[in-house]
Amino acid sequence: MKTLALGLALCLVVPLAALADPVEGIWKTEVDEGAYAHVTFEPCGAGLCGTILRTFRSGGEFKSDTIGRKLVWDMSPAGGGDYTGGKIWQPSTDKVYKSKMSLAGDTLRVAGCVGPICKKQTWTRVK
């Protein structure tokens, strides 16, 4: 009976893990105004959100008031590793931009755009 219950539990857990979006996990941003962050991507609402988990400067980790804030939100998979429809907040300017992303392996290209002009960063997977 215990073996059957364990088998059923595994059948439920394994498919759920297989449904995780490839962008889910922790990503290291590029340096912006002397600081960078580790951002955790996970589902939120109908899309994906990236929340600031840790912050760093050249001297090491520091506790920023941005920890816990959403950096990216409303991002939706568009196929082929592309994500669209999101917004991104730039902490150094406190401005929000339309955003898109492109995932290739452990590299995430993130762009914040005003019209056709985009500022881009390349983030790397931490885990």
N, CA, C and O atoms as a Tinker XYZ file with bonds, in Angstrom:
   508  protein
     1  N      0.819000   -1.190000    0.000000    73     2
     2  CA     0.000000    0.000000    0.000000    64     1     3
     3  C      0.872000    1.266000    0.000000    63     2     4     5
     4  O      0.598000    2.215000   -0.735000    81     3
     5  N      1.934000    1.267000    0.842000    73     3     6
     6  CA     2.828000    2.421000    0.887000    64     5     7
     7  C      3.528000    2.601000   -0.456000    63     6     8     9
     8  O      3.711000    3.729000   -0.915000    81     7
     9  N      3.917000    1.508000   -1.080000    73     7    10
    10  CA     4.584000    1.569000   -2.382000    64     9    11
    11  C      3.654000    2.175000   -3.425000    63    10    12    13
    12  O      4.087000    2.985000   -4.245000    81    11
    13  N      2.400000    1.798000   -3.401000    73    11    14
    14  CA     1.411000    2.330000   -4.337000    64    13    15
    15  C      1.230000    3.830000   -4.120000    63    14    16    17
    16  O      1.181000    4.592000   -5.085000    81    15
    17  N      1.132000    4.257000   -2.869000    73    15    18
    18  CA     0.968000    5.676000   -2.550000    64    17    19
    19  C      2.189000    6.470000   -3.007000    63    18    20    21
    20  O      2.045000    7.564000   -3.553000    81    19
    21  N      3.383000    5.933000   -2.790000    73    19    22
    22  CA     4.601000    6.602000   -3.223000    64    21    23
    23  C      4.638000    6.705000   -4.738000    63    22    24    25
    24  O      4.999000    7.747000   -5.286000    81    23
    25  N      4.268000    5.634000   -5.410000    73    23    26
    26  CA     4.245000    5.631000   -6.875000    64    25    27
    27  C      3.286000    6.666000   -7.428000    63    26    28    29
    28  O      3.608000    7.358000   -8.394000    81    27
    29  N      2.109000    6.780000   -6.826000    73    27    30
    30  CA     1.131000    7.774000   -7.266000    64    29    31
    31  C      1.640000    9.192000   -7.021000    63    30    32    33
    32  O      1.462000   10.077000   -7.859000    81    31
    33  N      2.272000    9.400000   -5.871000    73    31    34
    34  CA     2.825000   10.715000   -5.566000    64    33    35
    35  C      3.888000   11.103000   -6.580000    63    34    36    37
    36  O      3.906000   12.246000   -7.037000    81    35
    37  N      4.771000   10.187000   -6.943000    73    35    38
    38  CA     5.805000   10.460000   -7.936000    64    37    39
    39  C      5.200000   10.755000   -9.300000    63    38    40    41
    40  O      5.699000   11.621000  -10.019000    81    39
    41  N      4.149000   10.061000   -9.665000    73    39    42
    42  CA     3.474000   10.298000  -10.940000    64    41    43
    43  C      2.905000   11.708000  -11.015000    63    42    44    45
    44  O      2.847000   12.302000  -12.091000    81    43
    45  N      2.487000   12.240000   -9.878000    73    43    46
    46  CA     1.946000   13.589000   -9.854000    64    45    47
    47  C      3.044000   14.644000   -9.846000    63    46    48    49
    48  O      2.900000   15.680000  -10.496000    81    47
    49  N      4.131000   14.407000   -9.131000    73    47    50
    50  CA     5.203000   15.381000   -8.987000    64    49    51
    51  C      6.036000   15.498000  -10.262000    63    50    52    53
    52  O      6.334000   16.615000  -10.685000    81    51
    53  N      6.410000   14.417000  -10.871000    73    51    54
    54  CA     7.280000   14.456000  -12.053000    64    53    55
    55  C      6.648000   15.232000  -13.194000    63    54    56    57
    56  O      7.337000   16.072000  -13.773000    81    55
    57  N      5.376000   15.016000  -13.570000    73    55    58
    58  CA     4.800000   15.816000  -14.647000    64    57    59
    59  C      4.731000   17.304000  -14.312000    63    58    60    61
    60  O      4.910000   18.132000  -15.206000    81    59
    61  N      4.479000   17.670000  -13.062000    73    59    62
    62  CA     4.434000   19.072000  -12.694000    64    61    63
    63  C      5.798000   19.728000  -12.876000    63    62    64    65
    64  O      5.879000   20.867000  -13.336000    81    63
    65  N      6.871000   19.023000  -12.519000    73    63    66
    66  CA     8.215000   19.566000  -12.707000    64    65    67
    67  C      8.521000   19.726000  -14.188000    63    66    68    69
    68  O      9.204000   20.671000  -14.582000    81    67
    69  N      8.025000   18.817000  -15.002000    73    67    70
    70  CA     8.274000   18.892000  -16.441000    64    69    71
    71  C      7.560000   20.083000  -17.065000    63    70    72    73
    72  O      7.949000   20.527000  -18.145000    81    71
    73  N      6.521000   20.614000  -16.412000    73    71    74
    74  CA     5.771000   21.745000  -16.934000    64    73    75
    75  C      6.409000   23.088000  -16.602000    63    74    76    77
    76  O      5.941000   24.117000  -17.088000    81    75
    77  N      7.446000   23.109000  -15.801000    73    75    78
    78  CA     8.103000   24.363000  -15.438000    64    77    79
    79  C      8.641000   25.044000  -16.690000    63    78    80    81
    80  O      9.187000   24.391000  -17.579000    81    79
    81  N      8.480000   26.367000  -16.750000    73    79    82
    82  CA     8.980000   27.132000  -17.883000    64    81    83
    83  C     10.504000   27.162000  -17.833000    63    82    84    85
    84  O     11.075000   27.265000  -16.748000    81    83
    85  N     11.178000   27.074000  -18.983000    73    83    86
    86  CA    12.647000   27.048000  -18.992000    64    85    87
    87  C     13.312000   28.287000  -18.392000    63    86    88    89
    88  O     14.466000   28.216000  -17.970000    81    87
    89  N     12.611000   29.411000  -18.345000    73    87    90
    90  CA    13.217000   30.630000  -17.798000    64    89    91
    91  C     13.146000   30.661000  -16.269000    63    90    92    93
    92  O     13.796000   31.493000  -15.636000    81    91
    93  N     12.362000   29.761000  -15.674000    73    91    94
    94  CA    12.257000   29.744000  -14.219000    64    93    95
    95  C     13.612000   29.438000  -13.593000    63    94    96    97
    96  O     14.362000   28.593000  -14.079000    81    95
    97  N     13.908000   30.141000  -12.507000    73    95    98
    98  CA    15.173000   29.955000  -11.813000    64    97    99
    99  C     15.757000   31.292000  -11.405000    63    98   100   101
   100  O     15.057000   32.304000  -11.373000    81    99
   101  N     17.050000   31.289000  -11.091000    73    99   102
   102  CA    17.731000   32.494000  -10.615000    64   101   103
   103  C     18.711000   32.971000  -11.686000    63   102   104   105
   104  O     19.481000   32.182000  -12.235000    81   103
   105  N     18.670000   34.274000  -11.973000    73   103   106
   106  CA    19.488000   34.894000  -13.016000    64   105   107
   107  C     20.285000   36.062000  -12.457000    63   106   108   109
   108  O     19.803000   36.802000  -11.600000    81   107
   109  N     21.514000   36.220000  -12.950000    73   107   110
   110  CA    22.370000   37.348000  -12.566000    64   109   111
   111  C     22.260000   38.427000  -13.636000    63   110   112   113
   112  O     22.502000   38.166000  -14.815000    81   111
   113  N     21.896000   39.637000  -13.227000    73   111   114
   114  CA    21.783000   40.749000  -14.154000    64   113   115
   115  C     23.172000   41.305000  -14.486000    63   114   116   117
   116  O     24.163000   40.942000  -13.853000    81   115
   117  N     23.229000   42.184000  -15.479000    73   115   118
   118  CA    24.461000   42.930000  -15.737000    64   117   119
   119  C     24.542000   44.075000  -14.726000    63   118   120   121
   120  O     23.540000   44.441000  -14.111000    81   119
   121  N     25.719000   44.626000  -14.562000    73   119   122
   122  CA    25.923000   45.768000  -13.667000    64   121   123
   123  C     25.224000   46.988000  -14.255000    63   122   124   125
   124  O     25.367000   47.283000  -15.442000    81   123
   125  N     24.472000   47.690000  -13.421000    73   123   126
   126  CA    23.792000   48.926000  -13.807000    64   125   127
   127  C     24.006000   49.922000  -12.679000    63   126   128   129
   128  O     23.579000   49.693000  -11.547000    81   127
   129  N     24.666000   51.023000  -12.990000    73   127   130
   130  CA    24.963000   52.046000  -11.981000    64   129   131
   131  C     25.731000   51.461000  -10.800000    63   130   132   133
   132  O     25.484000   51.831000   -9.652000    81   131
   133  N     26.663000   50.550000  -11.080000    73   131   134
   134  CA    27.537000   50.000000  -10.051000    64   133   135
   135  C     26.987000   48.833000   -9.254000    63   134   136   137
   136  O     27.655000   48.338000   -8.346000    81   135
   137  N     25.777000   48.382000   -9.575000    73   135   138
   138  CA    25.185000   47.277000   -8.823000    64   137   139
   139  C     24.571000   46.254000   -9.780000    63   138   140   141
   140  O     24.229000   46.569000  -10.920000    81   139
   141  N     24.443000   45.034000   -9.290000    73   139   142
   142  CA    23.731000   44.000000  -10.039000    64   141   143
   143  C     22.921000   43.180000   -9.056000    63   142   144   145
   144  O     23.058000   43.322000   -7.841000    81   143
   145  N     22.064000   42.310000   -9.607000    73   143   146
   146  CA    21.154000   41.558000   -8.748000    64   145   147
   147  C     21.036000   40.112000   -9.200000    63   146   148   149
   148  O     21.361000   39.770000  -10.337000    81   147
   149  N     20.566000   39.275000   -8.292000    73   147   150
   150  CA    20.088000   37.942000   -8.624000    64   149   151
   151  C     18.562000   38.065000   -8.648000    63   150   152   153
   152  O     17.945000   38.545000   -7.696000    81   151
   153  N     17.977000   37.625000   -9.747000    73   151   154
   154  CA    16.536000   37.751000   -9.969000    64   153   155
   155  C     15.945000   36.355000  -10.095000    63   154   156   157
   156  O     16.457000   35.529000  -10.850000    81   155
   157  N     14.878000   36.090000   -9.364000    73   155   158
   158  CA    14.196000   34.806000   -9.415000    64   157   159
   159  C     12.982000   34.915000  -10.328000    63   158   160   161
   160  O     12.086000   35.723000  -10.085000    81   159
   161  N     12.955000   34.091000  -11.388000    73   159   162
   162  CA    11.796000   34.029000  -12.273000    64   161   163
   163  C     10.899000   32.885000  -11.852000    63   162   164   165
   164  O     11.360000   31.768000  -11.617000    81   163
   165  N      9.600000   33.180000  -11.760000    73   163   166
   166  CA     8.609000   32.169000  -11.420000    64   165   167
   167  C      7.250000   32.617000  -11.954000    63   166   168   169
   168  O      7.060000   33.790000  -12.276000    81   167
   169  N      6.307000   31.681000  -12.045000    73   167   170
   170  CA     4.979000   32.052000  -12.517000    64   169   171
   171  C      4.321000   33.050000  -11.572000    63   170   172   173
   172  O      4.486000   32.972000  -10.355000    81   171
   173  N      3.574000   33.986000  -12.147000    73   171   174
   174  CA     2.747000   34.891000  -11.347000    64   173   175
   175  C      1.574000   35.311000  -12.229000    63   174   176   177
   176  O      1.769000   35.844000  -13.322000    81   175
   177  N      0.387000   35.074000  -11.760000    73   175   178
   178  CA    -0.789000   35.337000  -12.579000    64   177   179
   179  C     -0.721000   34.491000  -13.839000    63   178   180   181
   180  O     -0.393000   33.306000  -13.780000    81   179
   181  N     -1.028000   35.092000  -14.967000    73   179   182
   182  CA    -1.021000   34.373000  -16.247000    64   181   183
   183  C      0.356000   34.370000  -16.904000    63   182   184   185
   184  O      0.541000   33.728000  -17.938000    81   183
   185  N      1.315000   35.069000  -16.328000    73   183   186
   186  CA     2.638000   35.176000  -16.950000    64   185   187
   187  C      3.769000   34.767000  -16.031000    63   186   188   189
   188  O      3.597000   33.958000  -15.119000    81   187
   189  N      4.926000   35.341000  -16.290000    73   187   190
   190  CA     6.128000   35.094000  -15.489000    64   189   191
   191  C      6.618000   36.417000  -14.928000    63   190   192   193
   192  O      6.520000   37.460000  -15.575000    81   191
   193  N      7.150000   36.356000  -13.710000    73   191   194
   194  CA     7.694000   37.543000  -13.059000    64   193   195
   195  C      9.102000   37.259000  -12.569000    63   194   196   197
   196  O      9.435000   36.129000  -12.211000    81   195
   197  N      9.921000   38.297000  -12.558000    73   195   198
   198  CA    11.264000   38.222000  -12.008000    64   197   199
   199  C     11.359000   39.139000  -10.807000    63   198   200   201
   200  O     11.148000   40.346000  -10.926000    81   199
   201  N     11.676000   38.578000   -9.655000    73   199   202
   202  CA    11.741000   39.323000   -8.398000    64   201   203
   203  C     13.180000   39.380000   -7.907000    63   202   204   205
   204  O     13.902000   38.384000   -7.958000    81   203
   205  N     13.592000   40.548000   -7.431000    73   203   206
   206  CA    14.957000   40.726000   -6.940000    64   205   207
   207  C     15.145000   39.916000   -5.661000    63   206   208   209
   208  O     14.444000   40.119000   -4.670000    81   207
   209  N     16.108000   38.994000   -5.704000    73   207   210
   210  CA    16.383000   38.096000   -4.584000    64   209   211
   211  C     17.557000   38.591000   -3.748000    63   210   212   213
   212  O     17.484000   38.605000   -2.520000    81   211
   213  N     18.649000   39.001000   -4.415000    73   211   214
   214  CA    19.863000   39.475000   -3.736000    64   213   215
   215  C     20.452000   40.622000   -4.558000    63   214   216   217
   216  O     20.216000   40.708000   -5.764000    81   215
   217  N     21.223000   41.507000   -3.905000    73   215   218
   218  CA    21.857000   42.624000   -4.598000    64   217   219
   219  C     23.336000   42.685000   -4.244000    63   218   220   221
   220  O     23.745000   42.326000   -3.140000    81   219
   221  N     24.135000   43.154000   -5.220000    73   219   222
   222  CA    25.593000   43.161000   -5.081000    64   221   223
   223  C     26.179000   44.453000   -5.636000    63   222   224   225
   224  O     25.624000   45.069000   -6.546000    81   223
   225  N     27.312000   44.846000   -5.064000    73   223   226
   226  CA    28.174000   45.917000   -5.581000    64   225   227
   227  C     29.567000   45.333000   -5.701000    63   226   228   229
   228  O     29.775000   44.158000   -5.399000    81   227
   229  N     30.517000   46.133000   -6.137000    73   227   230
   230  CA    31.889000   45.626000   -6.303000    64   229   231
   231  C     32.456000   45.097000   -4.990000    63   230   232   233
   232  O     33.317000   44.218000   -5.008000    81   231
   233  N     31.996000   45.608000   -3.859000    73   231   234
   234  CA    32.475000   45.166000   -2.548000    64   233   235
   235  C     31.780000   43.922000   -2.028000    63   234   236   237
   236  O     32.128000   43.419000   -0.960000    81   235
   237  N     30.797000   43.416000   -2.771000    73   235   238
   238  CA    30.087000   42.214000   -2.344000    64   237   239
   239  C     28.599000   42.453000   -2.183000    63   238   240   241
   240  O     28.060000   43.464000   -2.635000    81   239
   241  N     27.947000   41.505000   -1.531000    73   239   242
   242  CA    26.502000   41.577000   -1.353000    64   241   243
   243  C     26.133000   42.692000   -0.389000    63   242   244   245
   244  O     26.834000   42.944000    0.591000    81   243
   245  N     25.012000   43.361000   -0.685000    73   243   246
   246  CA    24.491000   44.366000    0.229000    64   245   247
   247  C     22.973000   44.262000    0.262000    63   246   248   249
   248  O     22.358000   43.740000   -0.668000    81   247
   249  N     22.384000   44.754000    1.322000    73   247   250
   250  CA    20.929000   44.689000    1.502000    64   249   251
   251  C     20.305000   45.966000    0.936000    63   250   252   253
   252  O     20.328000   47.017000    1.577000    81   251
   253  N     19.758000   45.863000   -0.252000    73   251   254
   254  CA    19.108000   46.982000   -0.918000    64   253   255
   255  C     17.627000   47.001000   -0.576000    63   254   256   257
   256  O     17.043000   45.964000   -0.264000    81   255
   257  N     17.022000   48.176000   -0.634000    73   255   258
   258  CA    15.581000   48.262000   -0.415000    64   257   259
   259  C     14.800000   47.729000   -1.614000    63   258   260   261
   260  O     13.570000   47.682000   -1.582000    81   259
   261  N     15.510000   47.328000   -2.674000    73   259   262
   262  CA    14.846000   46.756000   -3.852000    64   261   263
   263  C     14.611000   45.245000   -3.712000    63   262   264   265
   264  O     13.873000   44.665000   -4.509000    81   263
   265  N     15.222000   44.608000   -2.721000    73   263   266
   266  CA    15.042000   43.165000   -2.527000    64   265   267
   267  C     13.558000   42.882000   -2.289000    63   266   268   269
   268  O     12.907000   43.524000   -1.465000    81   267
   269  N     13.045000   41.901000   -3.036000    73   267   270
   270  CA    11.638000   41.538000   -2.936000    64   269   271
   271  C     10.744000   42.250000   -3.935000    63   270   272   273
   272  O      9.572000   41.898000   -4.070000    81   271
   273  N     11.273000   43.246000   -4.641000    73   271   274
   274  CA    10.470000   43.971000   -5.642000    64   273   275
   275  C     10.514000   43.245000   -6.974000    63   274   276   277
   276  O     11.511000   42.613000   -7.324000    81   275
   277  N      9.432000   43.344000   -7.701000    73   275   278
   278  CA     9.385000   42.774000   -9.044000    64   277   279
   279  C     10.205000   43.654000   -9.978000    63   278   280   281
   280  O     10.027000   44.871000  -10.024000    81   279
   281  N     11.101000   43.018000  -10.717000    73   279   282
   282  CA    11.907000   43.711000  -11.717000    64   281   283
   283  C     11.285000   43.518000  -13.101000    63   282   284   285
   284  O     11.333000   44.411000  -13.947000    81   283
   285  N     10.701000   42.337000  -13.317000    73   283   286
   286  CA    10.037000   41.993000  -14.575000    64   285   287
   287  C      8.683000   41.390000  -14.232000    63   286   288   289
   288  O      8.568000   40.617000  -13.281000    81   287
   289  N      7.648000   41.744000  -15.010000    73   287   290
   290  CA     6.338000   41.140000  -14.779000    64   289   291
   291  C      5.545000   41.063000  -16.080000    63   290   292   293
   292  O      5.861000   41.727000  -17.067000    81   291
   293  N      4.499000   40.225000  -16.047000    73   291   294
   294  CA     3.596000   40.009000  -17.189000    64   293   295
   295  C      4.294000   39.452000  -18.426000    63   294   296   297
   296  O      3.819000   39.664000  -19.542000    81   295
   297  N      5.395000   38.753000  -18.257000    73   295   298
   298  CA     6.121000   38.187000  -19.391000    64   297   299
   299  C      5.442000   36.888000  -19.810000    63   298   300   301
   300  O      5.138000   36.040000  -18.971000    81   299
   301  N      5.206000   36.736000  -21.115000    73   299   302
   302  CA     4.529000   35.539000  -21.641000    64   301   303
   303  C      5.401000   34.844000  -22.670000    63   302   304   305
   304  O      6.007000   35.506000  -23.513000    81   303
   305  N      5.476000   33.510000  -22.616000    73   303   306
   306  CA     6.229000   32.766000  -23.621000    64   305   307
   307  C      5.606000   32.983000  -25.004000    63   306   308   309
   308  O      4.385000   32.936000  -25.155000    81   307
   309  N      6.456000   33.222000  -26.013000    73   307   310
   310  CA     5.981000   33.431000  -27.384000    64   309   311
   311  C      6.470000   32.326000  -28.308000    63   310   312   313
   312  O      6.203000   32.356000  -29.510000    81   311
   313  N      7.195000   31.335000  -27.747000    73   311   314
   314  CA     7.713000   30.232000  -28.544000    64   313   315
   315  C      9.144000   30.480000  -28.983000    63   314   316   317
   316  O      9.574000   31.624000  -29.124000    81   315
   317  N      9.870000   29.407000  -29.195000    73   315   318
   318  CA    11.248000   29.504000  -29.664000    64   317   319
   319  C     12.200000   30.193000  -28.710000    63   318   320   321
   320  O     13.227000   30.720000  -29.139000    81   319
   321  N     11.879000   30.201000  -27.404000    73   319   322
   322  CA    12.740000   30.846000  -26.412000    64   321   323
   323  C     12.480000   32.331000  -26.242000    63   322   324   325
   324  O     13.159000   32.994000  -25.458000    81   323
   325  N     11.495000   32.867000  -26.974000    73   323   326
   326  CA    11.170000   34.290000  -26.867000    64   325   327
   327  C     10.039000   34.518000  -25.876000    63   326   328   329
   328  O      9.159000   33.675000  -25.706000    81   327
   329  N     10.081000   35.687000  -25.223000    73   327   330
   330  CA     9.064000   36.099000  -24.266000    64   329   331
   331  C      8.690000   37.541000  -24.591000    63   330   332   333
   332  O      9.561000   38.361000  -24.885000    81   331
   333  N      7.391000   37.851000  -24.537000    73   331   334
   334  CA     6.930000   39.193000  -24.895000    64   333   335
   335  C      5.835000   39.648000  -23.943000    63   334   336   337
   336  O      5.377000   38.900000  -23.078000    81   335
   337  N      5.426000   40.911000  -24.134000    73   335   338
   338  CA     4.277000   41.451000  -23.416000    64   337   339
   339  C      4.552000   41.884000  -22.000000    63   338   340   341
   340  O      3.621000   42.241000  -21.278000    81   339
   341  N      5.808000   41.866000  -21.577000    73   339   342
   342  CA     6.126000   42.187000  -20.194000    64   341   343
   343  C      6.518000   43.630000  -19.981000    63   342   344   345
   344  O      6.591000   44.433000  -20.911000    81   343
   345  N      6.763000   43.923000  -18.738000    73   343   346
   346  CA     7.278000   45.224000  -18.301000    64   345   347
   347  C      8.537000   44.975000  -17.486000    63   346   348   349
   348  O      8.692000   43.927000  -16.860000    81   347
   349  N      9.437000   45.959000  -17.505000    73   347   350
   350  CA    10.655000   45.871000  -16.698000    64   349   351
   351  C     10.883000   47.201000  -16.001000    63   350   352   353
   352  O     10.696000   48.267000  -16.589000    81   351
   353  N     11.289000   47.124000  -14.742000    73   351   354
   354  CA    11.583000   48.304000  -13.936000    64   353   355
   355  C     13.087000   48.470000  -13.861000    63   354   356   357
   356  O     13.806000   47.517000  -13.561000    81   355
   357  N     13.567000   49.678000  -14.131000    73   355   358
   358  CA    14.994000   49.965000  -13.995000    64   357   359
   359  C     15.205000   50.694000  -12.666000    63   358   360   361
   360  O     14.871000   51.873000  -12.549000    81   359
   361  N     15.760000   50.000000  -11.659000    73   359   362
   362  CA    15.899000   50.608000  -10.332000    64   361   363
   363  C     16.712000   51.902000  -10.318000    63   362   364   365
   364  O     16.396000   52.815000   -9.556000    81   363
   365  N     17.756000   51.997000  -11.150000    73   363   366
   366  CA    18.621000   53.179000  -11.109000    64   365   367
   367  C     17.906000   54.448000  -11.567000    63   366   368   369
   368  O     18.309000   55.550000  -11.195000    81   367
   369  N     16.846000   54.307000  -12.373000    73   367   370
   370  CA    16.094000   55.476000  -12.837000    64   369   371
   371  C     14.659000   55.495000  -12.316000    63   370   372   373
   372  O     13.953000   56.493000  -12.469000    81   371
   373  N     14.229000   54.399000  -11.702000    73   371   374
   374  CA    12.863000   54.217000  -11.217000    64   373   375
   375  C     11.842000   54.373000  -12.343000    63   374   376   377
   376  O     10.757000   54.919000  -12.141000    81   375
   377  N     12.208000   53.882000  -13.542000    73   375   378
   378  CA    11.306000   53.938000  -14.690000    64   377   379
   379  C     10.915000   52.533000  -15.118000    63   378   380   381
   380  O     11.661000   51.576000  -14.914000    81   379
   381  N      9.725000   52.425000  -15.719000    73   379   382
   382  CA     9.200000   51.155000  -16.211000    64   381   383
   383  C      9.129000   51.218000  -17.733000    63   382   384   385
   384  O      8.698000   52.217000  -18.309000    81   383
   385  N      9.563000   50.123000  -18.374000    73   383   386
   386  CA     9.590000   50.040000  -19.832000    64   385   387
   387  C      8.878000   48.782000  -20.301000    63   386   388   389
   388  O      8.752000   47.816000  -19.549000    81   387
   389  N      8.410000   48.794000  -21.551000    73   387   390
   390  CA     7.941000   47.561000  -22.175000    64   389   391
   391  C      9.144000   46.650000  -22.273000    63   390   392   393
   392  O     10.271000   47.121000  -22.425000    81   391
   393  N      8.914000   45.336000  -22.186000    73   391   394
   394  CA    10.050000   44.425000  -22.152000    64   393   395
   395  C      9.801000   43.181000  -22.996000    63   394   396   397
   396  O      8.669000   42.750000  -23.211000    81   395
   397  N     10.916000   42.628000  -23.461000    73   395   398
   398  CA    10.909000   41.343000  -24.156000    64   397   399
   399  C     12.187000   40.617000  -23.767000    63   398   400   401
   400  O     13.163000   41.239000  -23.348000    81   399
   401  N     12.171000   39.287000  -23.909000    73   399   402
   402  CA    13.325000   38.481000  -23.530000    64   401   403
   403  C     13.514000   37.377000  -24.560000    63   402   404   405
   404  O     12.592000   37.004000  -25.286000    81   403
   405  N     14.751000   36.864000  -24.598000    73   403   406
   406  CA    15.065000   35.727000  -25.451000    64   405   407
   407  C     16.005000   34.804000  -24.682000    63   406   408   409
   408  O     17.058000   35.229000  -24.207000    81   407
   409  N     15.613000   33.536000  -24.566000    73   407   410
   410  CA    16.367000   32.540000  -23.804000    64   409   411
   411  C     17.102000   31.597000  -24.743000    63   410   412   413
   412  O     16.515000   31.050000  -25.676000    81   411
   413  N     18.398000   31.412000  -24.487000    73   411   414
   414  CA    19.208000   30.436000  -25.219000    64   413   415
   415  C     20.126000   29.765000  -24.203000    63   414   416   417
   416  O     21.143000   30.335000  -23.806000    81   415
   417  N     19.764000   28.550000  -23.783000    73   415   418
   418  CA    20.569000   27.834000  -22.792000    64   417   419
   419  C     20.565000   28.557000  -21.467000    63   418   420   421
   420  O     19.504000   28.789000  -20.887000    81   419
   421  N     21.748000   28.919000  -20.978000    73   419   422
   422  CA    21.880000   29.620000  -19.699000    64   421   423
   423  C     22.100000   31.117000  -19.882000    63   422   424   425
   424  O     22.647000   31.786000  -19.006000    81   423
   425  N     21.667000   31.635000  -21.034000    73   423   426
   426  CA    21.775000   33.062000  -21.338000    64   425   427
   427  C     20.386000   33.626000  -21.610000    63   426   428   429
   428  O     19.616000   33.069000  -22.391000    81   427
   429  N     20.082000   34.733000  -20.956000    73   427   430
   430  CA    18.792000   35.392000  -21.122000    64   429   431
   431  C     19.054000   36.824000  -21.568000    63   430   432   433
   432  O     19.635000   37.620000  -20.830000    81   431
   433  N     18.621000   37.142000  -22.780000    73   431   434
   434  CA    18.747000   38.516000  -23.278000    64   433   435
   435  C     17.469000   39.250000  -22.915000    63   434   436   437
   436  O     16.371000   38.845000  -23.296000    81   435
   437  N     17.630000   40.336000  -22.171000    73   435   438
   438  CA    16.499000   41.102000  -21.657000    64   437   439
   439  C     16.567000   42.503000  -22.249000    63   438   440   441
   440  O     17.634000   43.116000  -22.294000    81   439
   441  N     15.417000   43.010000  -22.705000    73   439   442
   442  CA    15.377000   44.351000  -23.288000    64   441   443
   443  C     14.241000   45.155000  -22.685000    63   442   444   445
   444  O     13.139000   44.644000  -22.485000    81   443
   445  N     14.519000   46.414000  -22.399000    73   443   446
   446  CA    13.505000   47.379000  -21.997000    64   445   447
   447  C     13.407000   48.400000  -23.109000    63   446   448   449
   448  O     14.418000   48.965000  -23.526000    81   447
   449  N     12.189000   48.644000  -23.599000    73   447   450
   450  CA    12.033000   49.431000  -24.826000    64   449   451
   451  C     11.087000   50.617000  -24.656000    63   450   452   453
   452  O     10.104000   50.563000  -23.917000    81   451
   453  N     11.427000   51.690000  -25.372000    73   451   454
   454  CA    10.551000   52.834000  -25.570000    64   453   455
   455  C     10.415000   52.949000  -27.083000    63   454   456   457
   456  O     11.353000   53.346000  -27.775000    81   455
   457  N      9.232000   52.596000  -27.586000    73   455   458
   458  CA     9.051000   52.550000  -29.042000    64   457   459
   459  C     10.010000   51.529000  -29.626000    63   458   460   461
   460  O     10.136000   50.421000  -29.103000    81   459
   461  N     10.696000   51.897000  -30.721000    73   459   462
   462  CA    11.612000   50.944000  -31.360000    64   461   463
   463  C     13.015000   50.905000  -30.732000    63   462   464   465
   464  O     13.852000   50.097000  -31.133000    81   463
   465  N     13.264000   51.765000  -29.764000    73   463   466
   466  CA    14.594000   51.851000  -29.154000    64   465   467
   467  C     14.609000   51.025000  -27.868000    63   466   468   469
   468  O     13.793000   51.232000  -26.970000    81   467
   469  N     15.554000   50.085000  -27.799000    73   467   470
   470  CA    15.638000   49.180000  -26.649000    64   469   471
   471  C     17.022000   49.237000  -26.009000    63   470   472   473
   472  O     18.034000   49.312000  -26.707000    81   471
   473  N     17.059000   49.202000  -24.689000    73   471   474
   474  CA    18.293000   49.020000  -23.935000    64   473   475
   475  C     18.339000   47.550000  -23.559000    63   474   476   477
   476  O     17.372000   47.020000  -23.013000    81   475
   477  N     19.447000   46.888000  -23.843000    73   475   478
   478  CA    19.531000   45.441000  -23.661000    64   477   479
   479  C     20.585000   45.058000  -22.635000    63   478   480   481
   480  O     21.590000   45.746000  -22.452000    81   479
   481  N     20.326000   43.943000  -21.976000    73   479   482
   482  CA    21.289000   43.313000  -21.080000    64   481   483
   483  C     21.283000   41.819000  -21.351000    63   482   484   485
   484  O     20.295000   41.258000  -21.824000    81   483
   485  N     22.410000   41.187000  -21.042000    73   483   486
   486  CA    22.497000   39.732000  -21.106000    64   485   487
   487  C     22.680000   39.216000  -19.689000    63   486   488   489
   488  O     23.655000   39.554000  -19.018000    81   487
   489  N     21.738000   38.396000  -19.237000    73   487   490
   490  CA    21.773000   37.819000  -17.897000    64   489   491
   491  C     22.242000   36.373000  -18.000000    63   490   492   493
   492  O     22.034000   35.711000  -19.017000    81   491
   493  N     22.875000   35.895000  -16.939000    73   491   494
   494  CA    23.343000   34.518000  -16.923000    64   493   495
   495  C     22.665000   33.739000  -15.797000    63   494   496   497
   496  O     22.395000   34.275000  -14.722000    81   495
   497  N     22.398000   32.465000  -16.069000    73   495   498
   498  CA    21.708000   31.624000  -15.083000    64   497   499
   499  C     22.619000   31.338000  -13.902000    63   498   500   501
   500  O     23.775000   30.953000  -14.078000    81   499
   501  N     22.096000   31.528000  -12.701000    73   499   502
   502  CA    22.802000   31.181000  -11.469000    64   501   503
   503  C     22.422000   29.758000  -11.080000    63   502   504   505
   504  O     23.283000   28.952000  -10.728000    81   503
   505  N     21.118000   29.452000  -11.146000    73   503   506
   506  CA    20.619000   28.082000  -10.898000    64   505   507
   507  C     19.189000   27.945000  -11.329000    63   506   508
   508  O     18.605000   26.870000  -11.198000    81   507
